[in-house]
Amino acid sequence: MTNNGGAVNPFETAQRQVDICAKYLNLDAGMTEILKHPKRELTVNFPVRMDNGSYRVFTGYRVQYNMARGPTKGGIRYHPQVTLDEVRALAAWMTWKCAVVSLPYGGAKGGVICDPKAMSKGELERMTRRFASEISPIIGPEIDVPAPDVYTDSQTMAWIMDTYSMQKGYSVPGVVTGKPLSIGGSEGRGEATGRGCMYVIREAAKDLGLNMKGASVAVQGFGNAGSVAAKLVHAELGGKIIAVSDTKGGILNKNGLDPVAVEKYKQEKGSVVGFPGSQKISNNELLALDCDVLIPAALENQITRENASSVKAKIIAEAANGPTTPEADEILHKNKVTVLPDVLANAGGVTVSYFEWVQDLQGYFWDVNDVNSRLERVMSGSYRGVAEVAKKHGVHNRTAAYIVAVGRVVEAMRVRGIYP
Ligand code: NAD
């Protein structure tokens, strides 16, 4: 899961990030302490009937970090290395992410420890439905609204929506986002994270005077977020995708890869590795490539103190959550690498999730142009807001994004007061 032997605890990273921005917001120790703790955590151990007739017990988590600004929002991850601390960190990041793009949401996250690649569709459906049932007391359109994350997708969301609806006795589309269109999903949701990432890259490139036409781009993790970002940076900004990777390794072609053809190849062969005309590289080599833009779009803790100084990209756009450790941040800042932090760069997904929830609650649906133009406004406006704060305080973009986001959460908590 990490490329440094798993040494970095993502929740400690998330807590340290709060400490860093608390200084700039002049937060007192009490408020800082509140912001460093999740509000609610649920651990569930539940049995699932496997295809061979045996039963297996799975462990899952749902963490609701902070709900000062509204219902909590965040994805569900299926992965063998899910831990409670990872889910806590992801829930904290969701809180800041929703706030940085000004959505009326708090943050949450969920995960189930499992190996989805080794499970049949039937096993995945039964596991998903039972997990949905176990967490159903604490989810709902007004409480906490899950969405897809690593190795979960629109089908997973459909099963959760159906399970929750069966328990209620009526259809509740607003309980999850990232659903198929046929049951209340939104146009544009599937590509929203990658599209939002492309918009912030475009804005940052303008500020840096970097012409994106022909600019070289490397993408670590060619999944939902990474492949869409690659395709749109290529198609809409004219960027040259020189390298992409997945769990099996990376591929490089300095003359440029066609991301649509790579995606088709990955669908057929199961990996990008072996794509005709490309040279095989490791994930570590990909991170150190001589390129203009690096898009980490896999998992957390990929750019660390060990490899940060070898990064040559001018812009790092964090499509993934938590790919850069705080130590790496400092090294990158010193080396004048512009980091577009996860809470901003991948907020397109949750923004269109918010649009989906709004459409579900209204029962009125928008066309894709409407969704994308609203997304573009949110992403470029949020980038500008963060860039201004970065300039004003002389800090890097992550700290600036935290100053904006944490400041908004603190404002909501102050005006609401601490109960009772
Ligand atoms: P995904 O499962 O579709 O894709 C993940 C990809 O990363 C896969 O291609 C996988 O092979 C690859 N990968 C995994 N480990 C790797 C490694 N060590 N090195 C290189 N590649 C590796 O998942 P996704 O939805 O695209 O999520 C990717 C990241 O983006 C996660 O950090 C997730 O939290 C974040 N994110 C996703 C969304 C979304 O809407 N999908 C929104 C915000 C953030």
Residues whose N, C-alpha, C, O or C-beta is under 5 A from the ligand:
A	BS01	NAD	P148 D149 V150 Y151 T193 Q220 G221 F222 G223 N224 A225 G226 S245 D246 T247 N283 A297 A298 L299 A319 A320 N321 N346 G349
